[in-house]
Amino acid sequence: MGNSPSQSGQSCPSQLLPQEQAKVDRLFDALAAHGSHSHGSPRSFSLQALKAHVGGALPEAMVTRLYDGMRRLDLPGRHPGPSERVSQAQFTVAMSHLLKGSSEEKSLLLLKMVPVKGSSVRARDIQKFTEDLVSSVLHVLDFRQELRGWTWKETPGTPSRVQVMAAQLLSEMRLPDGKQLLEAKQLDCMCGQAEVEDWVFRVPLVATFLGVVIRQGLQVLTASLSLAALIPKRHVDPGQEVASLLDVLSVIYLNGHLPQEHRRCWRLLFSSELHGHSFAQLCGRITRQGPCLLLLEDLAGHVFGGFASCSWEVKPQFQGDNKCFLFSVSPRMAVHTCTGYNDHFMYLNQGQQTIPNGLGMGGQHGYFGLWIDVDFGKGHSKAKPTCTTYNSPQLSSQEDFCFHRIEVWAVGEAEPQLASSKKSILDGDPEATALLEISGRGRHSEGLREAPDDE
């Protein structure tokens, strides 16, 4: 597995490849050279040396956690208990565990970074660590200018987006009694390494965030970190810049639930801030554009939406497949996937008299998990107790809600045949076209554009 002796001649168990080990050794040399210890003693480094190397890339609290985690490592042949400084052996093992270790090895280091005594910690201590971890990821990505077009600003109110993300991650932890950590009163429960290891194994974002903090914060082995898969590149047309409903944490969370091929680029298709409060405009801009994320904010500040796994089409039938999901971003983060109960994944209809006109996902006519009415600005999210298609609860603050902001992002690279399509919405809906003709309104674009090519 690429085991390599350290430069001091001590053999350290490491999963780092030889070239990776060489870079880790050079970083240790730089740390040990800063305010070097007394002559003749084993080489090591201090907390001050680590802080000086990191500079402003990480919050001071996280630098201290990293340092304490390393110096508390118990290694064969060394007296148990924390050392005053970090040795090369401790540093090598810490880097190996955090960057390439198993969930057991990562959980071992994680527990060393939580300042408590004994083999168990309170869930409250894990909560504080998780909040520090999420905050540090934001801090270092912003410091290194790696937000890929997205912005980060803390919004007023409680809880903060950092706390919301941390709460989502922590909700996946199983307590010793097997229950999920969902309520504040459970934060005084004790958790051992078994619970933390299971959590790290089942929630990959925890290990990913640890890797971001180490690689970007210490500037080591950065080439093997693919930020493009973590944060999609944000693309908007020239002159179309607008503040998004999404912050970078929400983007990271939702992106992690998309199919791999859709994670590297998001393109803004529709924003009510730019394109107006018009259902016709919404339909015209999102149809035939491939998979996309739709989200809105109701008047109470709840932000939620759905992922459409294939192109929206205006037609009186349900569409989509079981890759679709519903989600919420605020006041809590959650993703709700398909149950298999029915195939009512997506629905988009306009201009008909006998069936509902609007955009819906999940449930059934008149009782959707998410519904945007053709009377733009109104919708509903009905779930008693949950949506049959997605097992989602009520996403909005009120069952019937009003909203003032909505946006849609195409995910993945643009498909030329979709982006350049000249077809009207009505080209794929003969029934709607016929109804227009009967009503005497006709199609005002008829004769003013080229006939679409047959597919």
Buried (B, 14 or more C-beta within 10 A) or exposed (E): EEBBEBBBEBEBBBBBBEEBBEBBBEBBEEBBEBEEBEEEEEBBBBBEBBBBBBEEBBBEEBBBBBBBBBBBBEBEEEEEEEBEBBBBBBBBBBBBBBBBBBBBBBBBBBBBBBBEEEEBBBBBBBBBBBBBBBBBBBBBBBBBEBBBBBEBEEEEEEBBBBBBBBBBBBBBBBBEEEEEBEEEEBBEBBBBBEBBBBBBBEBEBBBBBBBBBBBBBBBBBBEEBEBEEBBBBBBBEEEEEBEBBBBBBBBBBBBBBBEEEBBBBBBBBBBBBBBEBEBEBBBBBBBBBBBBBBBBBBBEEBBBBBBBBBBBBBBBEBBBEEBBBBBBBBBBBBBBBBBEEEBBBBBBBBBBEEEBBBBBBBBBBEBBBBBBBBEBBBBBBBBEEBBBBBBBBBBBBEEEBEBEBBBBBBBBBBBEEEEEBEBBBBBBBEEBBEBBEEEEEEBEEEEEEEEEEEE
